[in-house]
Amino acid sequence: MPHPRLCHCWGSQVLPLLLAYICYLLLGATVFQLLEKQAEAQSRDQFQLEKLRFLENYTCLDQQALEQFVQVIMEAWVKGVNPKGNSTNPSNWDFGSSFFFAGTVVTTIGYGNLAPSTEAGQVFCVFYALVGIPLNVIFLNHLGTGLRGHLTTLERWEDQPRRFQLLQILGLALFLTLGTLVILVFPPMVFSHVEGWSFSEGFYFAFITLSTIGFGDYVVGTDPSKHYISVYRSLAAIWILLGLSWLALVLPLGPLLLHRCSRLWLLSRDLGLKEEGVPETNGLSRSQKIAIPT
């Protein structure tokens, strides 16, 4: 017979979260279908029209020969070979590209545009990921833990003068702003310039990458018509690691900053009420400490 506390936990916590989770998935499915289905149908019709025009211009080919050629192109694409250009295209497995691929493996981004094609490479990738993914998680967790340990030393911030509290909040806000510029604003501008994307496409790539979603529709350093510097993709891999590290630092800071702003506003309001001779009602005493999440 189920334990009463287990049933209560399921009914009061797990079930509402499960329903909210399912509803969120249903909402996403509905919106994506409305936004993307018609565009997909138009692209499919356009592709079929282009194939018919190709056959009309090259009458020596038949439908079967064209389909076989398309199949060859698809197989090459799956193996990471870009159909554009010729055999002089840069290798997908030079050191810079391999370093970029290794970064996408340990961070679980997995764009899907490139994967090992040899049996030895696939086996090595499995064992490399088994070690690299936990190592990446441990590294990011240590960064977050180190910041939380630093935040606990600031637990008595309300015992400090209000000027110090304001400076501390401004410092946190400045850190978040500069980090956002360095990680989420400047890199998309660089990617947009180098790859020929719009800024919205560059920002989309940055977000999809740092959130480790990694669709693979936008990947840096894959256009054979462009001449990239040799370390371009290696620098992109370093940016990914720095971006994930910054997110691990920022996630505890966001709620803390909002909490401190609200507390400082309450204290300022209570001080104003005291100066006017109105007794304090809803404010909290300065002696209370902020509970820093661990």
C-alpha positions as CSV (number, residue, x, y, z in Angstrom):
1,M,0.0,0.0,0.0
2,P,1.5,3.4,-1.0
3,H,2.9,5.5,1.8
4,P,0.6,8.5,2.7
5,R,3.5,10.9,2.6
6,L,4.5,9.6,-0.9
7,C,1.0,10.1,-2.2
8,H,0.8,13.6,-0.7
9,C,4.1,14.5,-2.3
10,W,2.9,13.1,-5.7
11,G,-0.4,14.9,-5.5
12,S,0.9,18.3,-4.2
13,Q,4.2,18.7,-6.1
14,V,5.0,16.1,-8.8
15,L,1.6,16.0,-10.5
16,P,1.2,19.8,-10.9
17,L,4.8,20.0,-12.3
18,L,4.1,17.1,-14.6
19,L,0.9,18.8,-15.9
20,A,2.7,22.1,-16.4
21,Y,5.6,20.3,-18.2
22,I,3.2,18.6,-20.6
23,C,1.2,21.8,-21.2
24,Y,4.4,23.6,-22.0
25,L,5.4,20.9,-24.5
26,L,2.0,21.1,-26.1
27,L,2.2,24.9,-26.3
28,G,5.6,24.7,-28.0
29,A,4.4,22.0,-30.4
30,T,1.4,24.2,-31.4
31,V,3.4,27.4,-31.9
32,F,6.2,25.7,-33.9
33,Q,3.6,24.0,-36.1
34,L,1.9,27.2,-36.8
35,L,5.1,29.1,-37.6
36,E,7.1,26.4,-39.5
37,K,4.8,24.0,-41.3
38,Q,3.8,26.4,-44.1
39,A,7.4,27.5,-44.7
40,E,8.4,23.8,-44.9
41,A,5.7,23.1,-47.5
42,Q,6.9,26.1,-49.5
43,S,10.5,25.0,-49.4
44,R,9.5,21.4,-50.4
45,D,7.5,22.7,-53.4
46,Q,10.3,25.0,-54.4
47,F,12.8,22.2,-54.3
48,Q,10.6,20.0,-56.5
49,L,10.1,22.8,-59.0
50,E,13.9,23.3,-59.2
51,K,14.4,19.6,-59.9
52,L,11.8,19.8,-62.8
53,R,13.6,22.9,-64.2
54,F,16.9,21.1,-64.0
55,L,15.5,18.1,-65.9
56,E,14.1,20.5,-68.6
57,N,17.4,22.1,-69.1
58,Y,19.4,18.9,-69.2
59,T,17.3,16.5,-71.2
60,C,20.0,13.8,-71.2
61,L,19.1,13.1,-67.6
62,D,16.0,11.3,-66.4
63,Q,14.2,11.4,-63.1
64,Q,16.0,8.3,-61.8
65,A,19.5,9.6,-62.5
66,L,18.7,12.8,-60.8
67,E,17.4,11.1,-57.7
68,Q,20.5,9.0,-57.5
69,F,22.7,12.1,-57.7
70,V,20.6,13.7,-55.0
71,Q,21.1,10.6,-52.9
72,V,24.9,10.9,-53.3
73,I,24.7,14.5,-52.2
74,M,22.7,13.5,-49.1
75,E,25.2,10.8,-48.2
76,A,28.1,13.2,-48.5
77,W,26.3,15.7,-46.3
78,V,25.6,13.2,-43.6
79,K,29.3,12.4,-43.6
80,G,30.2,16.1,-43.1
81,V,31.2,16.8,-46.7
82,N,29.8,20.1,-48.0
83,P,28.4,19.6,-51.5
84,K,29.3,23.2,-52.4
85,G,32.8,23.9,-53.8
86,N,35.3,21.2,-54.9
87,S,37.9,18.8,-53.5
88,T,40.1,21.8,-52.4
89,N,37.6,22.7,-49.6
90,P,39.2,22.8,-46.2
91,S,39.1,19.6,-44.2
92,N,36.5,19.1,-41.6
93,W,39.1,17.2,-39.5
94,D,42.1,19.6,-39.4
95,F,43.2,20.4,-35.8
96,G,41.1,23.5,-35.4
97,S,37.9,21.8,-36.6
98,S,38.7,18.7,-34.5
99,F,39.2,20.8,-31.4
100,F,35.8,22.5,-32.2
101,F,34.2,19.1,-32.5
102,A,35.7,17.8,-29.3
103,G,34.3,20.9,-27.5
104,T,30.8,20.1,-28.9
105,V,31.1,16.5,-27.6
106,V,32.0,17.3,-24.0
107,T,29.5,20.1,-23.8
108,T,26.7,17.9,-25.3
109,I,25.9,20.5,-28.0
110,G,26.2,18.0,-30.9
111,Y,25.3,20.2,-33.9
112,G,24.8,17.1,-36.0
113,N,26.6,18.5,-39.1
114,L,29.7,16.4,-38.4
115,A,30.3,13.0,-36.9
116,P,33.0,10.3,-37.0
117,S,32.5,8.1,-40.0
118,T,35.1,5.4,-39.2
119,E,34.4,2.6,-36.8
120,A,37.5,3.5,-34.8
121,G,36.4,7.2,-34.6
122,Q,32.9,6.2,-33.4
123,V,34.3,3.9,-30.7
124,F,36.8,6.6,-29.5
125,C,34.0,9.2,-29.5
126,V,31.9,7.0,-27.2
127,F,34.7,6.6,-24.6
128,Y,35.8,10.2,-25.1
129,A,32.3,11.4,-24.3
130,L,32.0,9.1,-21.3
131,V,34.9,10.8,-19.7
132,G,34.6,14.3,-21.1
133,I,30.9,15.0,-20.3
134,P,31.3,14.3,-16.6
135,L,34.5,16.3,-16.5
136,N,32.7,19.2,-18.1
137,V,29.8,19.0,-15.6
138,I,32.3,18.8,-12.7
139,F,34.1,21.8,-14.0
140,L,30.9,23.9,-14.3
141,N,29.6,22.8,-11.0
142,H,32.9,23.8,-9.3
143,L,32.6,27.2,-10.8
144,G,29.0,27.6,-9.5
145,T,30.0,26.2,-6.1
146,G,32.9,28.6,-5.8
147,L,30.7,31.6,-6.5
148,R,28.1,30.4,-4.0
149,G,30.8,30.1,-1.5
150,H,31.9,33.6,-2.2
151,L,28.3,34.8,-1.9
152,T,28.0,33.3,1.6
153,T,30.7,35.7,2.7
154,L,28.4,38.6,1.8
155,E,25.6,37.3,4.0
156,R,25.9,40.3,6.4
157,W,25.5,42.9,3.6
158,E,22.6,44.6,5.4
159,D,24.9,45.4,8.4
160,Q,26.8,47.6,6.0
161,P,25.9,51.3,5.2
162,R,23.3,51.8,2.5
163,R,26.0,53.3,0.2
164,F,27.9,50.1,0.4
165,Q,24.8,48.1,-0.4
166,L,24.1,50.2,-3.4
167,L,27.7,49.9,-4.6
168,Q,27.5,46.1,-4.2
169,I,24.3,45.9,-6.3
170,L,25.8,48.2,-9.0
171,G,28.9,46.0,-9.1
172,L,26.8,42.9,-9.6
173,A,24.7,44.6,-12.3
174,L,27.9,45.8,-14.0
175,F,29.3,42.3,-14.0
176,L,26.1,40.9,-15.5
177,T,26.1,43.6,-18.2
178,L,29.7,43.3,-19.2
179,G,29.4,39.5,-19.3
180,T,26.3,39.7,-21.5
181,L,28.2,42.0,-23.9
182,V,31.3,39.9,-24.0
183,I,29.5,36.5,-24.3
184,L,26.1,37.2,-25.9
185,V,26.5,40.5,-27.9
186,F,30.0,40.9,-29.3
187,P,30.5,37.2,-30.5
188,P,27.2,37.2,-32.5
189,M,28.4,40.5,-34.1
190,V,31.7,38.8,-35.1
191,F,30.0,35.7,-36.3
192,S,27.5,37.8,-38.4
193,H,30.4,39.7,-40.0
194,V,32.5,36.6,-40.8
195,E,29.7,34.2,-41.8
196,G,27.5,36.8,-43.6
197,W,24.6,36.3,-41.3
198,S,22.3,38.9,-39.9
199,F,22.8,39.9,-36.2
200,S,19.6,38.0,-35.3
201,E,21.0,34.9,-36.9
202,G,24.2,35.3,-35.1
203,F,22.4,35.8,-31.8
204,Y,20.2,32.8,-32.5
205,F,23.4,30.7,-33.1
206,A,24.9,31.9,-29.9
207,F,21.9,31.1,-27.8
208,I,21.3,27.7,-29.4
209,T,24.9,26.9,-28.8
210,L,25.3,28.1,-25.2
211,S,22.0,26.5,-24.3
212,T,23.6,23.2,-25.6
213,I,20.6,22.7,-27.9
214,G,22.8,22.7,-31.1
215,F,20.3,22.2,-34.0
216,G,23.1,22.4,-36.5
217,D,21.3,24.7,-38.9
218,Y,23.9,27.4,-38.2
219,V,27.5,26.3,-37.6
220,V,30.6,28.6,-37.8
221,G,33.4,27.8,-40.2
222,T,31.5,25.6,-42.6
223,D,31.1,27.8,-45.7
224,P,33.6,26.5,-48.4
225,S,33.3,29.9,-50.2
226,K,34.9,31.7,-47.3
227,H,38.5,31.7,-46.3
228,Y,38.7,31.4,-42.5
229,I,41.8,31.9,-40.4
230,S,43.3,28.6,-39.2
231,V,42.3,29.2,-35.5
232,Y,38.8,30.5,-36.2
233,R,36.9,27.3,-35.1
234,S,39.3,26.8,-32.2
235,L,38.5,30.3,-31.0
236,A,34.8,29.5,-31.4
237,A,35.3,26.4,-29.2
238,I,37.0,28.5,-26.5
239,W,34.1,30.9,-26.7
240,I,31.7,28.1,-26.0
241,L,33.6,26.9,-23.0
242,L,33.9,30.5,-21.6
243,G,30.2,31.1,-22.3
244,L,29.1,28.0,-20.5
245,S,31.4,28.9,-17.6
246,W,29.9,32.4,-17.5
247,L,26.4,31.0,-17.4
248,A,27.4,28.8,-14.5
249,L,28.6,31.9,-12.6
250,V,25.6,34.0,-13.6
251,L,22.7,31.6,-12.7
252,P,23.1,32.2,-9.0
253,L,23.7,35.9,-9.4
254,G,20.4,36.7,-11.2
255,P,18.1,35.8,-8.3
256,L,20.5,37.3,-5.8
257,L,20.5,40.6,-7.6
258,L,16.7,40.8,-7.8
259,H,16.4,39.8,-4.1
260,R,18.9,42.5,-3.0
261,C,17.2,45.2,-5.1
262,S,13.9,44.4,-3.5
263,R,15.4,44.3,0.0
264,L,17.1,47.6,-0.6
265,W,13.9,49.2,-1.8
266,L,12.0,47.9,1.3
267,L,14.7,49.3,3.6
268,S,14.7,52.6,1.8
269,R,10.9,52.8,2.0
270,D,10.9,51.9,5.7
271,L,13.6,54.5,6.4
272,G,11.4,57.1,4.7
273,L,8.4,56.1,6.7
274,K,10.4,56.3,10.0
275,E,11.6,59.8,9.0
276,E,8.0,60.8,8.5
277,G,7.1,59.4,12.0
278,V,5.1,56.5,10.6
279,P,5.6,53.1,12.4
280,E,7.1,50.4,10.4
281,T,4.6,47.7,9.4
282,N,5.7,45.5,6.5
283,G,9.4,46.1,6.5
284,L,12.0,43.6,7.7
285,S,14.6,44.5,10.3
286,R,18.1,45.2,9.2
287,S,19.4,42.5,11.5
288,Q,17.8,39.8,9.4
289,K,20.2,37.9,7.2
290,I,19.6,36.9,3.6
291,A,19.5,33.2,3.0
292,I,21.9,32.4,0.3
293,P,20.9,29.3,-1.7
294,T,23.3,26.4,-1.6
